[in-house]
Amino acid sequence: MISPASSLLPADARGRRDQSADQMRKTAEDFEASFLSQMLKPMFEGLQTDGPFGGGEGETTWRSFLIDAMAKQAVKAGGIGLADTVMTEMLKMQEQAG
């Protein structure tokens, strides 16, 4: 089975570059998750962590991990399309180098 990322490569290069295309896809998805995480952070800045249902200092300490997990889950569910654009640009750069 040919991965969607490798289908963008010329037919003669698919066999040689499947591994690197998969690695590029993972890198593009990691970049999108990092971007989304940065965009989500301001949404949580000012939230109070006290009160009967607040997590106190623990919530404040671990909030960045929650935001990162939400961003990764968003990418896993399809993301916002940034990974596709990054992947396309990475493939273009690889073709120009080769």
Phi and psi in radians as a Rosetta constraint file:
Dihedral C 1 N 2 CA 2 C 2 CIRCULARHARMONIC -1.621 0.35
Dihedral N 2 CA 2 C 2 N 3 CIRCULARHARMONIC 2.275 0.35
Dihedral C 2 N 3 CA 3 C 3 CIRCULARHARMONIC -1.253 0.35
Dihedral N 3 CA 3 C 3 N 4 CIRCULARHARMONIC 2.706 0.35
Dihedral C 3 N 4 CA 4 C 4 CIRCULARHARMONIC -1.023 0.35
Dihedral N 4 CA 4 C 4 N 5 CIRCULARHARMONIC -0.616 0.35
Dihedral C 4 N 5 CA 5 C 5 CIRCULARHARMONIC -1.170 0.35
Dihedral N 5 CA 5 C 5 N 6 CIRCULARHARMONIC -0.704 0.35
Dihedral C 5 N 6 CA 6 C 6 CIRCULARHARMONIC -1.316 0.35
Dihedral N 6 CA 6 C 6 N 7 CIRCULARHARMONIC -0.309 0.35
Dihedral C 6 N 7 CA 7 C 7 CIRCULARHARMONIC -1.211 0.35
Dihedral N 7 CA 7 C 7 N 8 CIRCULARHARMONIC -0.253 0.35
Dihedral C 7 N 8 CA 8 C 8 CIRCULARHARMONIC -1.406 0.35
Dihedral N 8 CA 8 C 8 N 9 CIRCULARHARMONIC -0.249 0.35
Dihedral C 8 N 9 CA 9 C 9 CIRCULARHARMONIC -1.504 0.35
Dihedral N 9 CA 9 C 9 N 10 CIRCULARHARMONIC 2.686 0.35
Dihedral C 9 N 10 CA 10 C 10 CIRCULARHARMONIC -1.010 0.35
Dihedral N 10 CA 10 C 10 N 11 CIRCULARHARMONIC 2.646 0.35
Dihedral C 10 N 11 CA 11 C 11 CIRCULARHARMONIC -0.980 0.35
Dihedral N 11 CA 11 C 11 N 12 CIRCULARHARMONIC -0.703 0.35
Dihedral C 11 N 12 CA 12 C 12 CIRCULARHARMONIC -1.280 0.35
Dihedral N 12 CA 12 C 12 N 13 CIRCULARHARMONIC -0.290 0.35
Dihedral C 12 N 13 CA 13 C 13 CIRCULARHARMONIC -1.709 0.35
Dihedral N 13 CA 13 C 13 N 14 CIRCULARHARMONIC -0.171 0.35
Dihedral C 13 N 14 CA 14 C 14 CIRCULARHARMONIC -1.065 0.35
Dihedral N 14 CA 14 C 14 N 15 CIRCULARHARMONIC -0.789 0.35
Dihedral C 14 N 15 CA 15 C 15 CIRCULARHARMONIC -1.102 0.35
Dihedral N 15 CA 15 C 15 N 16 CIRCULARHARMONIC -0.728 0.35
Dihedral C 15 N 16 CA 16 C 16 CIRCULARHARMONIC -1.263 0.35
Dihedral N 16 CA 16 C 16 N 17 CIRCULARHARMONIC -0.596 0.35
Dihedral C 16 N 17 CA 17 C 17 CIRCULARHARMONIC -1.915 0.35
Dihedral N 17 CA 17 C 17 N 18 CIRCULARHARMONIC 0.160 0.35
Dihedral C 17 N 18 CA 18 C 18 CIRCULARHARMONIC -0.962 0.35
Dihedral N 18 CA 18 C 18 N 19 CIRCULARHARMONIC -0.809 0.35
Dihedral C 18 N 19 CA 19 C 19 CIRCULARHARMONIC -1.075 0.35
Dihedral N 19 CA 19 C 19 N 20 CIRCULARHARMONIC -0.819 0.35
Dihedral C 19 N 20 CA 20 C 20 CIRCULARHARMONIC -1.236 0.35
Dihedral N 20 CA 20 C 20 N 21 CIRCULARHARMONIC -0.532 0.35
Dihedral C 20 N 21 CA 21 C 21 CIRCULARHARMONIC -1.148 0.35
Dihedral N 21 CA 21 C 21 N 22 CIRCULARHARMONIC -0.685 0.35
Dihedral C 21 N 22 CA 22 C 22 CIRCULARHARMONIC -1.154 0.35
Dihedral N 22 CA 22 C 22 N 23 CIRCULARHARMONIC -0.690 0.35
Dihedral C 22 N 23 CA 23 C 23 CIRCULARHARMONIC -1.146 0.35
Dihedral N 23 CA 23 C 23 N 24 CIRCULARHARMONIC -0.701 0.35
Dihedral C 23 N 24 CA 24 C 24 CIRCULARHARMONIC -1.119 0.35
Dihedral N 24 CA 24 C 24 N 25 CIRCULARHARMONIC -0.687 0.35
Dihedral C 24 N 25 CA 25 C 25 CIRCULARHARMONIC -1.083 0.35
Dihedral N 25 CA 25 C 25 N 26 CIRCULARHARMONIC -0.766 0.35
Dihedral C 25 N 26 CA 26 C 26 CIRCULARHARMONIC -1.097 0.35
Dihedral N 26 CA 26 C 26 N 27 CIRCULARHARMONIC -0.737 0.35
Dihedral C 26 N 27 CA 27 C 27 CIRCULARHARMONIC -1.093 0.35
Dihedral N 27 CA 27 C 27 N 28 CIRCULARHARMONIC -0.742 0.35
Dihedral C 27 N 28 CA 28 C 28 CIRCULARHARMONIC -1.118 0.35
Dihedral N 28 CA 28 C 28 N 29 CIRCULARHARMONIC -0.708 0.35
Dihedral C 28 N 29 CA 29 C 29 CIRCULARHARMONIC -1.199 0.35
Dihedral N 29 CA 29 C 29 N 30 CIRCULARHARMONIC -0.666 0.35
Dihedral C 29 N 30 CA 30 C 30 CIRCULARHARMONIC -1.096 0.35
Dihedral N 30 CA 30 C 30 N 31 CIRCULARHARMONIC -0.687 0.35
Dihedral C 30 N 31 CA 31 C 31 CIRCULARHARMONIC -1.114 0.35
Dihedral N 31 CA 31 C 31 N 32 CIRCULARHARMONIC -0.762 0.35
Dihedral C 31 N 32 CA 32 C 32 CIRCULARHARMONIC -1.110 0.35
Dihedral N 32 CA 32 C 32 N 33 CIRCULARHARMONIC -0.701 0.35
Dihedral C 32 N 33 CA 33 C 33 CIRCULARHARMONIC -1.121 0.35
Dihedral N 33 CA 33 C 33 N 34 CIRCULARHARMONIC -0.707 0.35
Dihedral C 33 N 34 CA 34 C 34 CIRCULARHARMONIC -1.117 0.35
Dihedral N 34 CA 34 C 34 N 35 CIRCULARHARMONIC -0.748 0.35
Dihedral C 34 N 35 CA 35 C 35 CIRCULARHARMONIC -1.071 0.35
Dihedral N 35 CA 35 C 35 N 36 CIRCULARHARMONIC -0.839 0.35
Dihedral C 35 N 36 CA 36 C 36 CIRCULARHARMONIC -1.095 0.35
Dihedral N 36 CA 36 C 36 N 37 CIRCULARHARMONIC -0.668 0.35
Dihedral C 36 N 37 CA 37 C 37 CIRCULARHARMONIC -1.047 0.35
Dihedral N 37 CA 37 C 37 N 38 CIRCULARHARMONIC -0.759 0.35
Dihedral C 37 N 38 CA 38 C 38 CIRCULARHARMONIC -1.145 0.35
Dihedral N 38 CA 38 C 38 N 39 CIRCULARHARMONIC -0.596 0.35
Dihedral C 38 N 39 CA 39 C 39 CIRCULARHARMONIC -1.308 0.35
Dihedral N 39 CA 39 C 39 N 40 CIRCULARHARMONIC -0.494 0.35
Dihedral C 39 N 40 CA 40 C 40 CIRCULARHARMONIC -1.411 0.35
Dihedral N 40 CA 40 C 40 N 41 CIRCULARHARMONIC -0.458 0.35
Dihedral C 40 N 41 CA 41 C 41 CIRCULARHARMONIC -0.941 0.35
Dihedral N 41 CA 41 C 41 N 42 CIRCULARHARMONIC -0.828 0.35
Dihedral C 41 N 42 CA 42 C 42 CIRCULARHARMONIC -1.065 0.35
Dihedral N 42 CA 42 C 42 N 43 CIRCULARHARMONIC -0.427 0.35
Dihedral C 42 N 43 CA 43 C 43 CIRCULARHARMONIC -1.126 0.35
Dihedral N 43 CA 43 C 43 N 44 CIRCULARHARMONIC -0.481 0.35
Dihedral C 43 N 44 CA 44 C 44 CIRCULARHARMONIC -1.774 0.35
Dihedral N 44 CA 44 C 44 N 45 CIRCULARHARMONIC -0.081 0.35
Dihedral C 44 N 45 CA 45 C 45 CIRCULARHARMONIC -1.199 0.35
Dihedral N 45 CA 45 C 45 N 46 CIRCULARHARMONIC 2.080 0.35
Dihedral C 45 N 46 CA 46 C 46 CIRCULARHARMONIC 1.900 0.35
Dihedral N 46 CA 46 C 46 N 47 CIRCULARHARMONIC -0.046 0.35
Dihedral C 46 N 47 CA 47 C 47 CIRCULARHARMONIC -1.249 0.35
Dihedral N 47 CA 47 C 47 N 48 CIRCULARHARMONIC 2.352 0.35
Dihedral C 47 N 48 CA 48 C 48 CIRCULARHARMONIC -1.357 0.35
Dihedral N 48 CA 48 C 48 N 49 CIRCULARHARMONIC 2.433 0.35
Dihedral C 48 N 49 CA 49 C 49 CIRCULARHARMONIC -1.919 0.35
Dihedral N 49 CA 49 C 49 N 50 CIRCULARHARMONIC 0.170 0.35
Dihedral C 49 N 50 CA 50 C 50 CIRCULARHARMONIC -1.722 0.35
Dihedral N 50 CA 50 C 50 N 51 CIRCULARHARMONIC -3.108 0.35
Dihedral C 50 N 51 CA 51 C 51 CIRCULARHARMONIC 1.748 0.35
Dihedral N 51 CA 51 C 51 N 52 CIRCULARHARMONIC 3.075 0.35
Dihedral C 51 N 52 CA 52 C 52 CIRCULARHARMONIC -1.162 0.35
Dihedral N 52 CA 52 C 52 N 53 CIRCULARHARMONIC -0.453 0.35
Dihedral C 52 N 53 CA 53 C 53 CIRCULARHARMONIC -1.974 0.35
Dihedral N 53 CA 53 C 53 N 54 CIRCULARHARMONIC 0.127 0.35
Dihedral C 53 N 54 CA 54 C 54 CIRCULARHARMONIC -1.388 0.35
Dihedral N 54 CA 54 C 54 N 55 CIRCULARHARMONIC 2.771 0.35
Dihedral C 54 N 55 CA 55 C 55 CIRCULARHARMONIC -1.715 0.35
Dihedral N 55 CA 55 C 55 N 56 CIRCULARHARMONIC 0.022 0.35
Dihedral C 55 N 56 CA 56 C 56 CIRCULARHARMONIC 1.124 0.35
Dihedral N 56 CA 56 C 56 N 57 CIRCULARHARMONIC -2.564 0.35
Dihedral C 56 N 57 CA 57 C 57 CIRCULARHARMONIC -1.103 0.35
Dihedral N 57 CA 57 C 57 N 58 CIRCULARHARMONIC -0.585 0.35
Dihedral C 57 N 58 CA 58 C 58 CIRCULARHARMONIC -1.066 0.35
Dihedral N 58 CA 58 C 58 N 59 CIRCULARHARMONIC -0.713 0.35
Dihedral C 58 N 59 CA 59 C 59 CIRCULARHARMONIC -1.129 0.35
Dihedral N 59 CA 59 C 59 N 60 CIRCULARHARMONIC -0.751 0.35
Dihedral C 59 N 60 CA 60 C 60 CIRCULARHARMONIC -1.094 0.35
Dihedral N 60 CA 60 C 60 N 61 CIRCULARHARMONIC -0.726 0.35
Dihedral C 60 N 61 CA 61 C 61 CIRCULARHARMONIC -1.138 0.35
Dihedral N 61 CA 61 C 61 N 62 CIRCULARHARMONIC -0.729 0.35
Dihedral C 61 N 62 CA 62 C 62 CIRCULARHARMONIC -1.712 0.35
Dihedral N 62 CA 62 C 62 N 63 CIRCULARHARMONIC 0.045 0.35
Dihedral C 62 N 63 CA 63 C 63 CIRCULARHARMONIC -1.011 0.35
Dihedral N 63 CA 63 C 63 N 64 CIRCULARHARMONIC -0.708 0.35
Dihedral C 63 N 64 CA 64 C 64 CIRCULARHARMONIC -1.083 0.35
Dihedral N 64 CA 64 C 64 N 65 CIRCULARHARMONIC -0.593 0.35
Dihedral C 64 N 65 CA 65 C 65 CIRCULARHARMONIC -1.189 0.35
Dihedral N 65 CA 65 C 65 N 66 CIRCULARHARMONIC -0.668 0.35
Dihedral C 65 N 66 CA 66 C 66 CIRCULARHARMONIC -1.110 0.35
Dihedral N 66 CA 66 C 66 N 67 CIRCULARHARMONIC -0.766 0.35
Dihedral C 66 N 67 CA 67 C 67 CIRCULARHARMONIC -1.111 0.35
Dihedral N 67 CA 67 C 67 N 68 CIRCULARHARMONIC -0.756 0.35
Dihedral C 67 N 68 CA 68 C 68 CIRCULARHARMONIC -1.074 0.35
Dihedral N 68 CA 68 C 68 N 69 CIRCULARHARMONIC -0.733 0.35
Dihedral C 68 N 69 CA 69 C 69 CIRCULARHARMONIC -1.132 0.35
Dihedral N 69 CA 69 C 69 N 70 CIRCULARHARMONIC -0.679 0.35
Dihedral C 69 N 70 CA 70 C 70 CIRCULARHARMONIC -1.146 0.35
Dihedral N 70 CA 70 C 70 N 71 CIRCULARHARMONIC -0.690 0.35
Dihedral C 70 N 71 CA 71 C 71 CIRCULARHARMONIC -1.144 0.35
Dihedral N 71 CA 71 C 71 N 72 CIRCULARHARMONIC -0.756 0.35
Dihedral C 71 N 72 CA 72 C 72 CIRCULARHARMONIC -1.106 0.35
Dihedral N 72 CA 72 C 72 N 73 CIRCULARHARMONIC -0.683 0.35
Dihedral C 72 N 73 CA 73 C 73 CIRCULARHARMONIC -1.166 0.35
Dihedral N 73 CA 73 C 73 N 74 CIRCULARHARMONIC -0.647 0.35
Dihedral C 73 N 74 CA 74 C 74 CIRCULARHARMONIC -1.110 0.35
Dihedral N 74 CA 74 C 74 N 75 CIRCULARHARMONIC -0.725 0.35
Dihedral C 74 N 75 CA 75 C 75 CIRCULARHARMONIC -1.142 0.35
Dihedral N 75 CA 75 C 75 N 76 CIRCULARHARMONIC -0.733 0.35
Dihedral C 75 N 76 CA 76 C 76 CIRCULARHARMONIC -1.070 0.35
Dihedral N 76 CA 76 C 76 N 77 CIRCULARHARMONIC -0.553 0.35
Dihedral C 76 N 77 CA 77 C 77 CIRCULARHARMONIC -1.493 0.35
Dihedral N 77 CA 77 C 77 N 78 CIRCULARHARMONIC 0.042 0.35
Dihedral C 77 N 78 CA 78 C 78 CIRCULARHARMONIC 2.224 0.35
Dihedral N 78 CA 78 C 78 N 79 CIRCULARHARMONIC -0.360 0.35
Dihedral C 78 N 79 CA 79 C 79 CIRCULARHARMONIC 1.098 0.35
Dihedral N 79 CA 79 C 79 N 80 CIRCULARHARMONIC -2.751 0.35
Dihedral C 79 N 80 CA 80 C 80 CIRCULARHARMONIC -1.960 0.35
Dihedral N 80 CA 80 C 80 N 81 CIRCULARHARMONIC 0.116 0.35
Dihedral C 80 N 81 CA 81 C 81 CIRCULARHARMONIC 1.648 0.35
Dihedral N 81 CA 81 C 81 N 82 CIRCULARHARMONIC -0.020 0.35
Dihedral C 81 N 82 CA 82 C 82 CIRCULARHARMONIC -1.172 0.35
Dihedral N 82 CA 82 C 82 N 83 CIRCULARHARMONIC -0.673 0.35
Dihedral C 82 N 83 CA 83 C 83 CIRCULARHARMONIC -1.067 0.35
Dihedral N 83 CA 83 C 83 N 84 CIRCULARHARMONIC -0.665 0.35
Dihedral C 83 N 84 CA 84 C 84 CIRCULARHARMONIC -1.110 0.35
Dihedral N 84 CA 84 C 84 N 85 CIRCULARHARMONIC -0.752 0.35
Dihedral C 84 N 85 CA 85 C 85 CIRCULARHARMONIC -1.150 0.35
Dihedral N 85 CA 85 C 85 N 86 CIRCULARHARMONIC -0.761 0.35
Dihedral C 85 N 86 CA 86 C 86 CIRCULARHARMONIC -1.109 0.35
Dihedral N 86 CA 86 C 86 N 87 CIRCULARHARMONIC -0.742 0.35
Dihedral C 86 N 87 CA 87 C 87 CIRCULARHARMONIC -1.061 0.35
Dihedral N 87 CA 87 C 87 N 88 CIRCULARHARMONIC -0.767 0.35
Dihedral C 87 N 88 CA 88 C 88 CIRCULARHARMONIC -1.057 0.35
Dihedral N 88 CA 88 C 88 N 89 CIRCULARHARMONIC -0.776 0.35
Dihedral C 88 N 89 CA 89 C 89 CIRCULARHARMONIC -1.150 0.35
Dihedral N 89 CA 89 C 89 N 90 CIRCULARHARMONIC -0.661 0.35
Dihedral C 89 N 90 CA 90 C 90 CIRCULARHARMONIC -1.121 0.35
Dihedral N 90 CA 90 C 90 N 91 CIRCULARHARMONIC -0.713 0.35
Dihedral C 90 N 91 CA 91 C 91 CIRCULARHARMONIC -1.137 0.35
Dihedral N 91 CA 91 C 91 N 92 CIRCULARHARMONIC -0.704 0.35
Dihedral C 91 N 92 CA 92 C 92 CIRCULARHARMONIC -1.083 0.35
Dihedral N 92 CA 92 C 92 N 93 CIRCULARHARMONIC -0.746 0.35
Dihedral C 92 N 93 CA 93 C 93 CIRCULARHARMONIC -1.114 0.35
Dihedral N 93 CA 93 C 93 N 94 CIRCULARHARMONIC -0.676 0.35
Dihedral C 93 N 94 CA 94 C 94 CIRCULARHARMONIC -1.164 0.35
Dihedral N 94 CA 94 C 94 N 95 CIRCULARHARMONIC -0.694 0.35
Dihedral C 94 N 95 CA 95 C 95 CIRCULARHARMONIC -1.138 0.35
Dihedral N 95 CA 95 C 95 N 96 CIRCULARHARMONIC -0.688 0.35
Dihedral C 95 N 96 CA 96 C 96 CIRCULARHARMONIC -1.190 0.35
Dihedral N 96 CA 96 C 96 N 97 CIRCULARHARMONIC -0.575 0.35
Dihedral C 96 N 97 CA 97 C 97 CIRCULARHARMONIC -1.303 0.35
Dihedral N 97 CA 97 C 97 N 98 CIRCULARHARMONIC -0.485 0.35
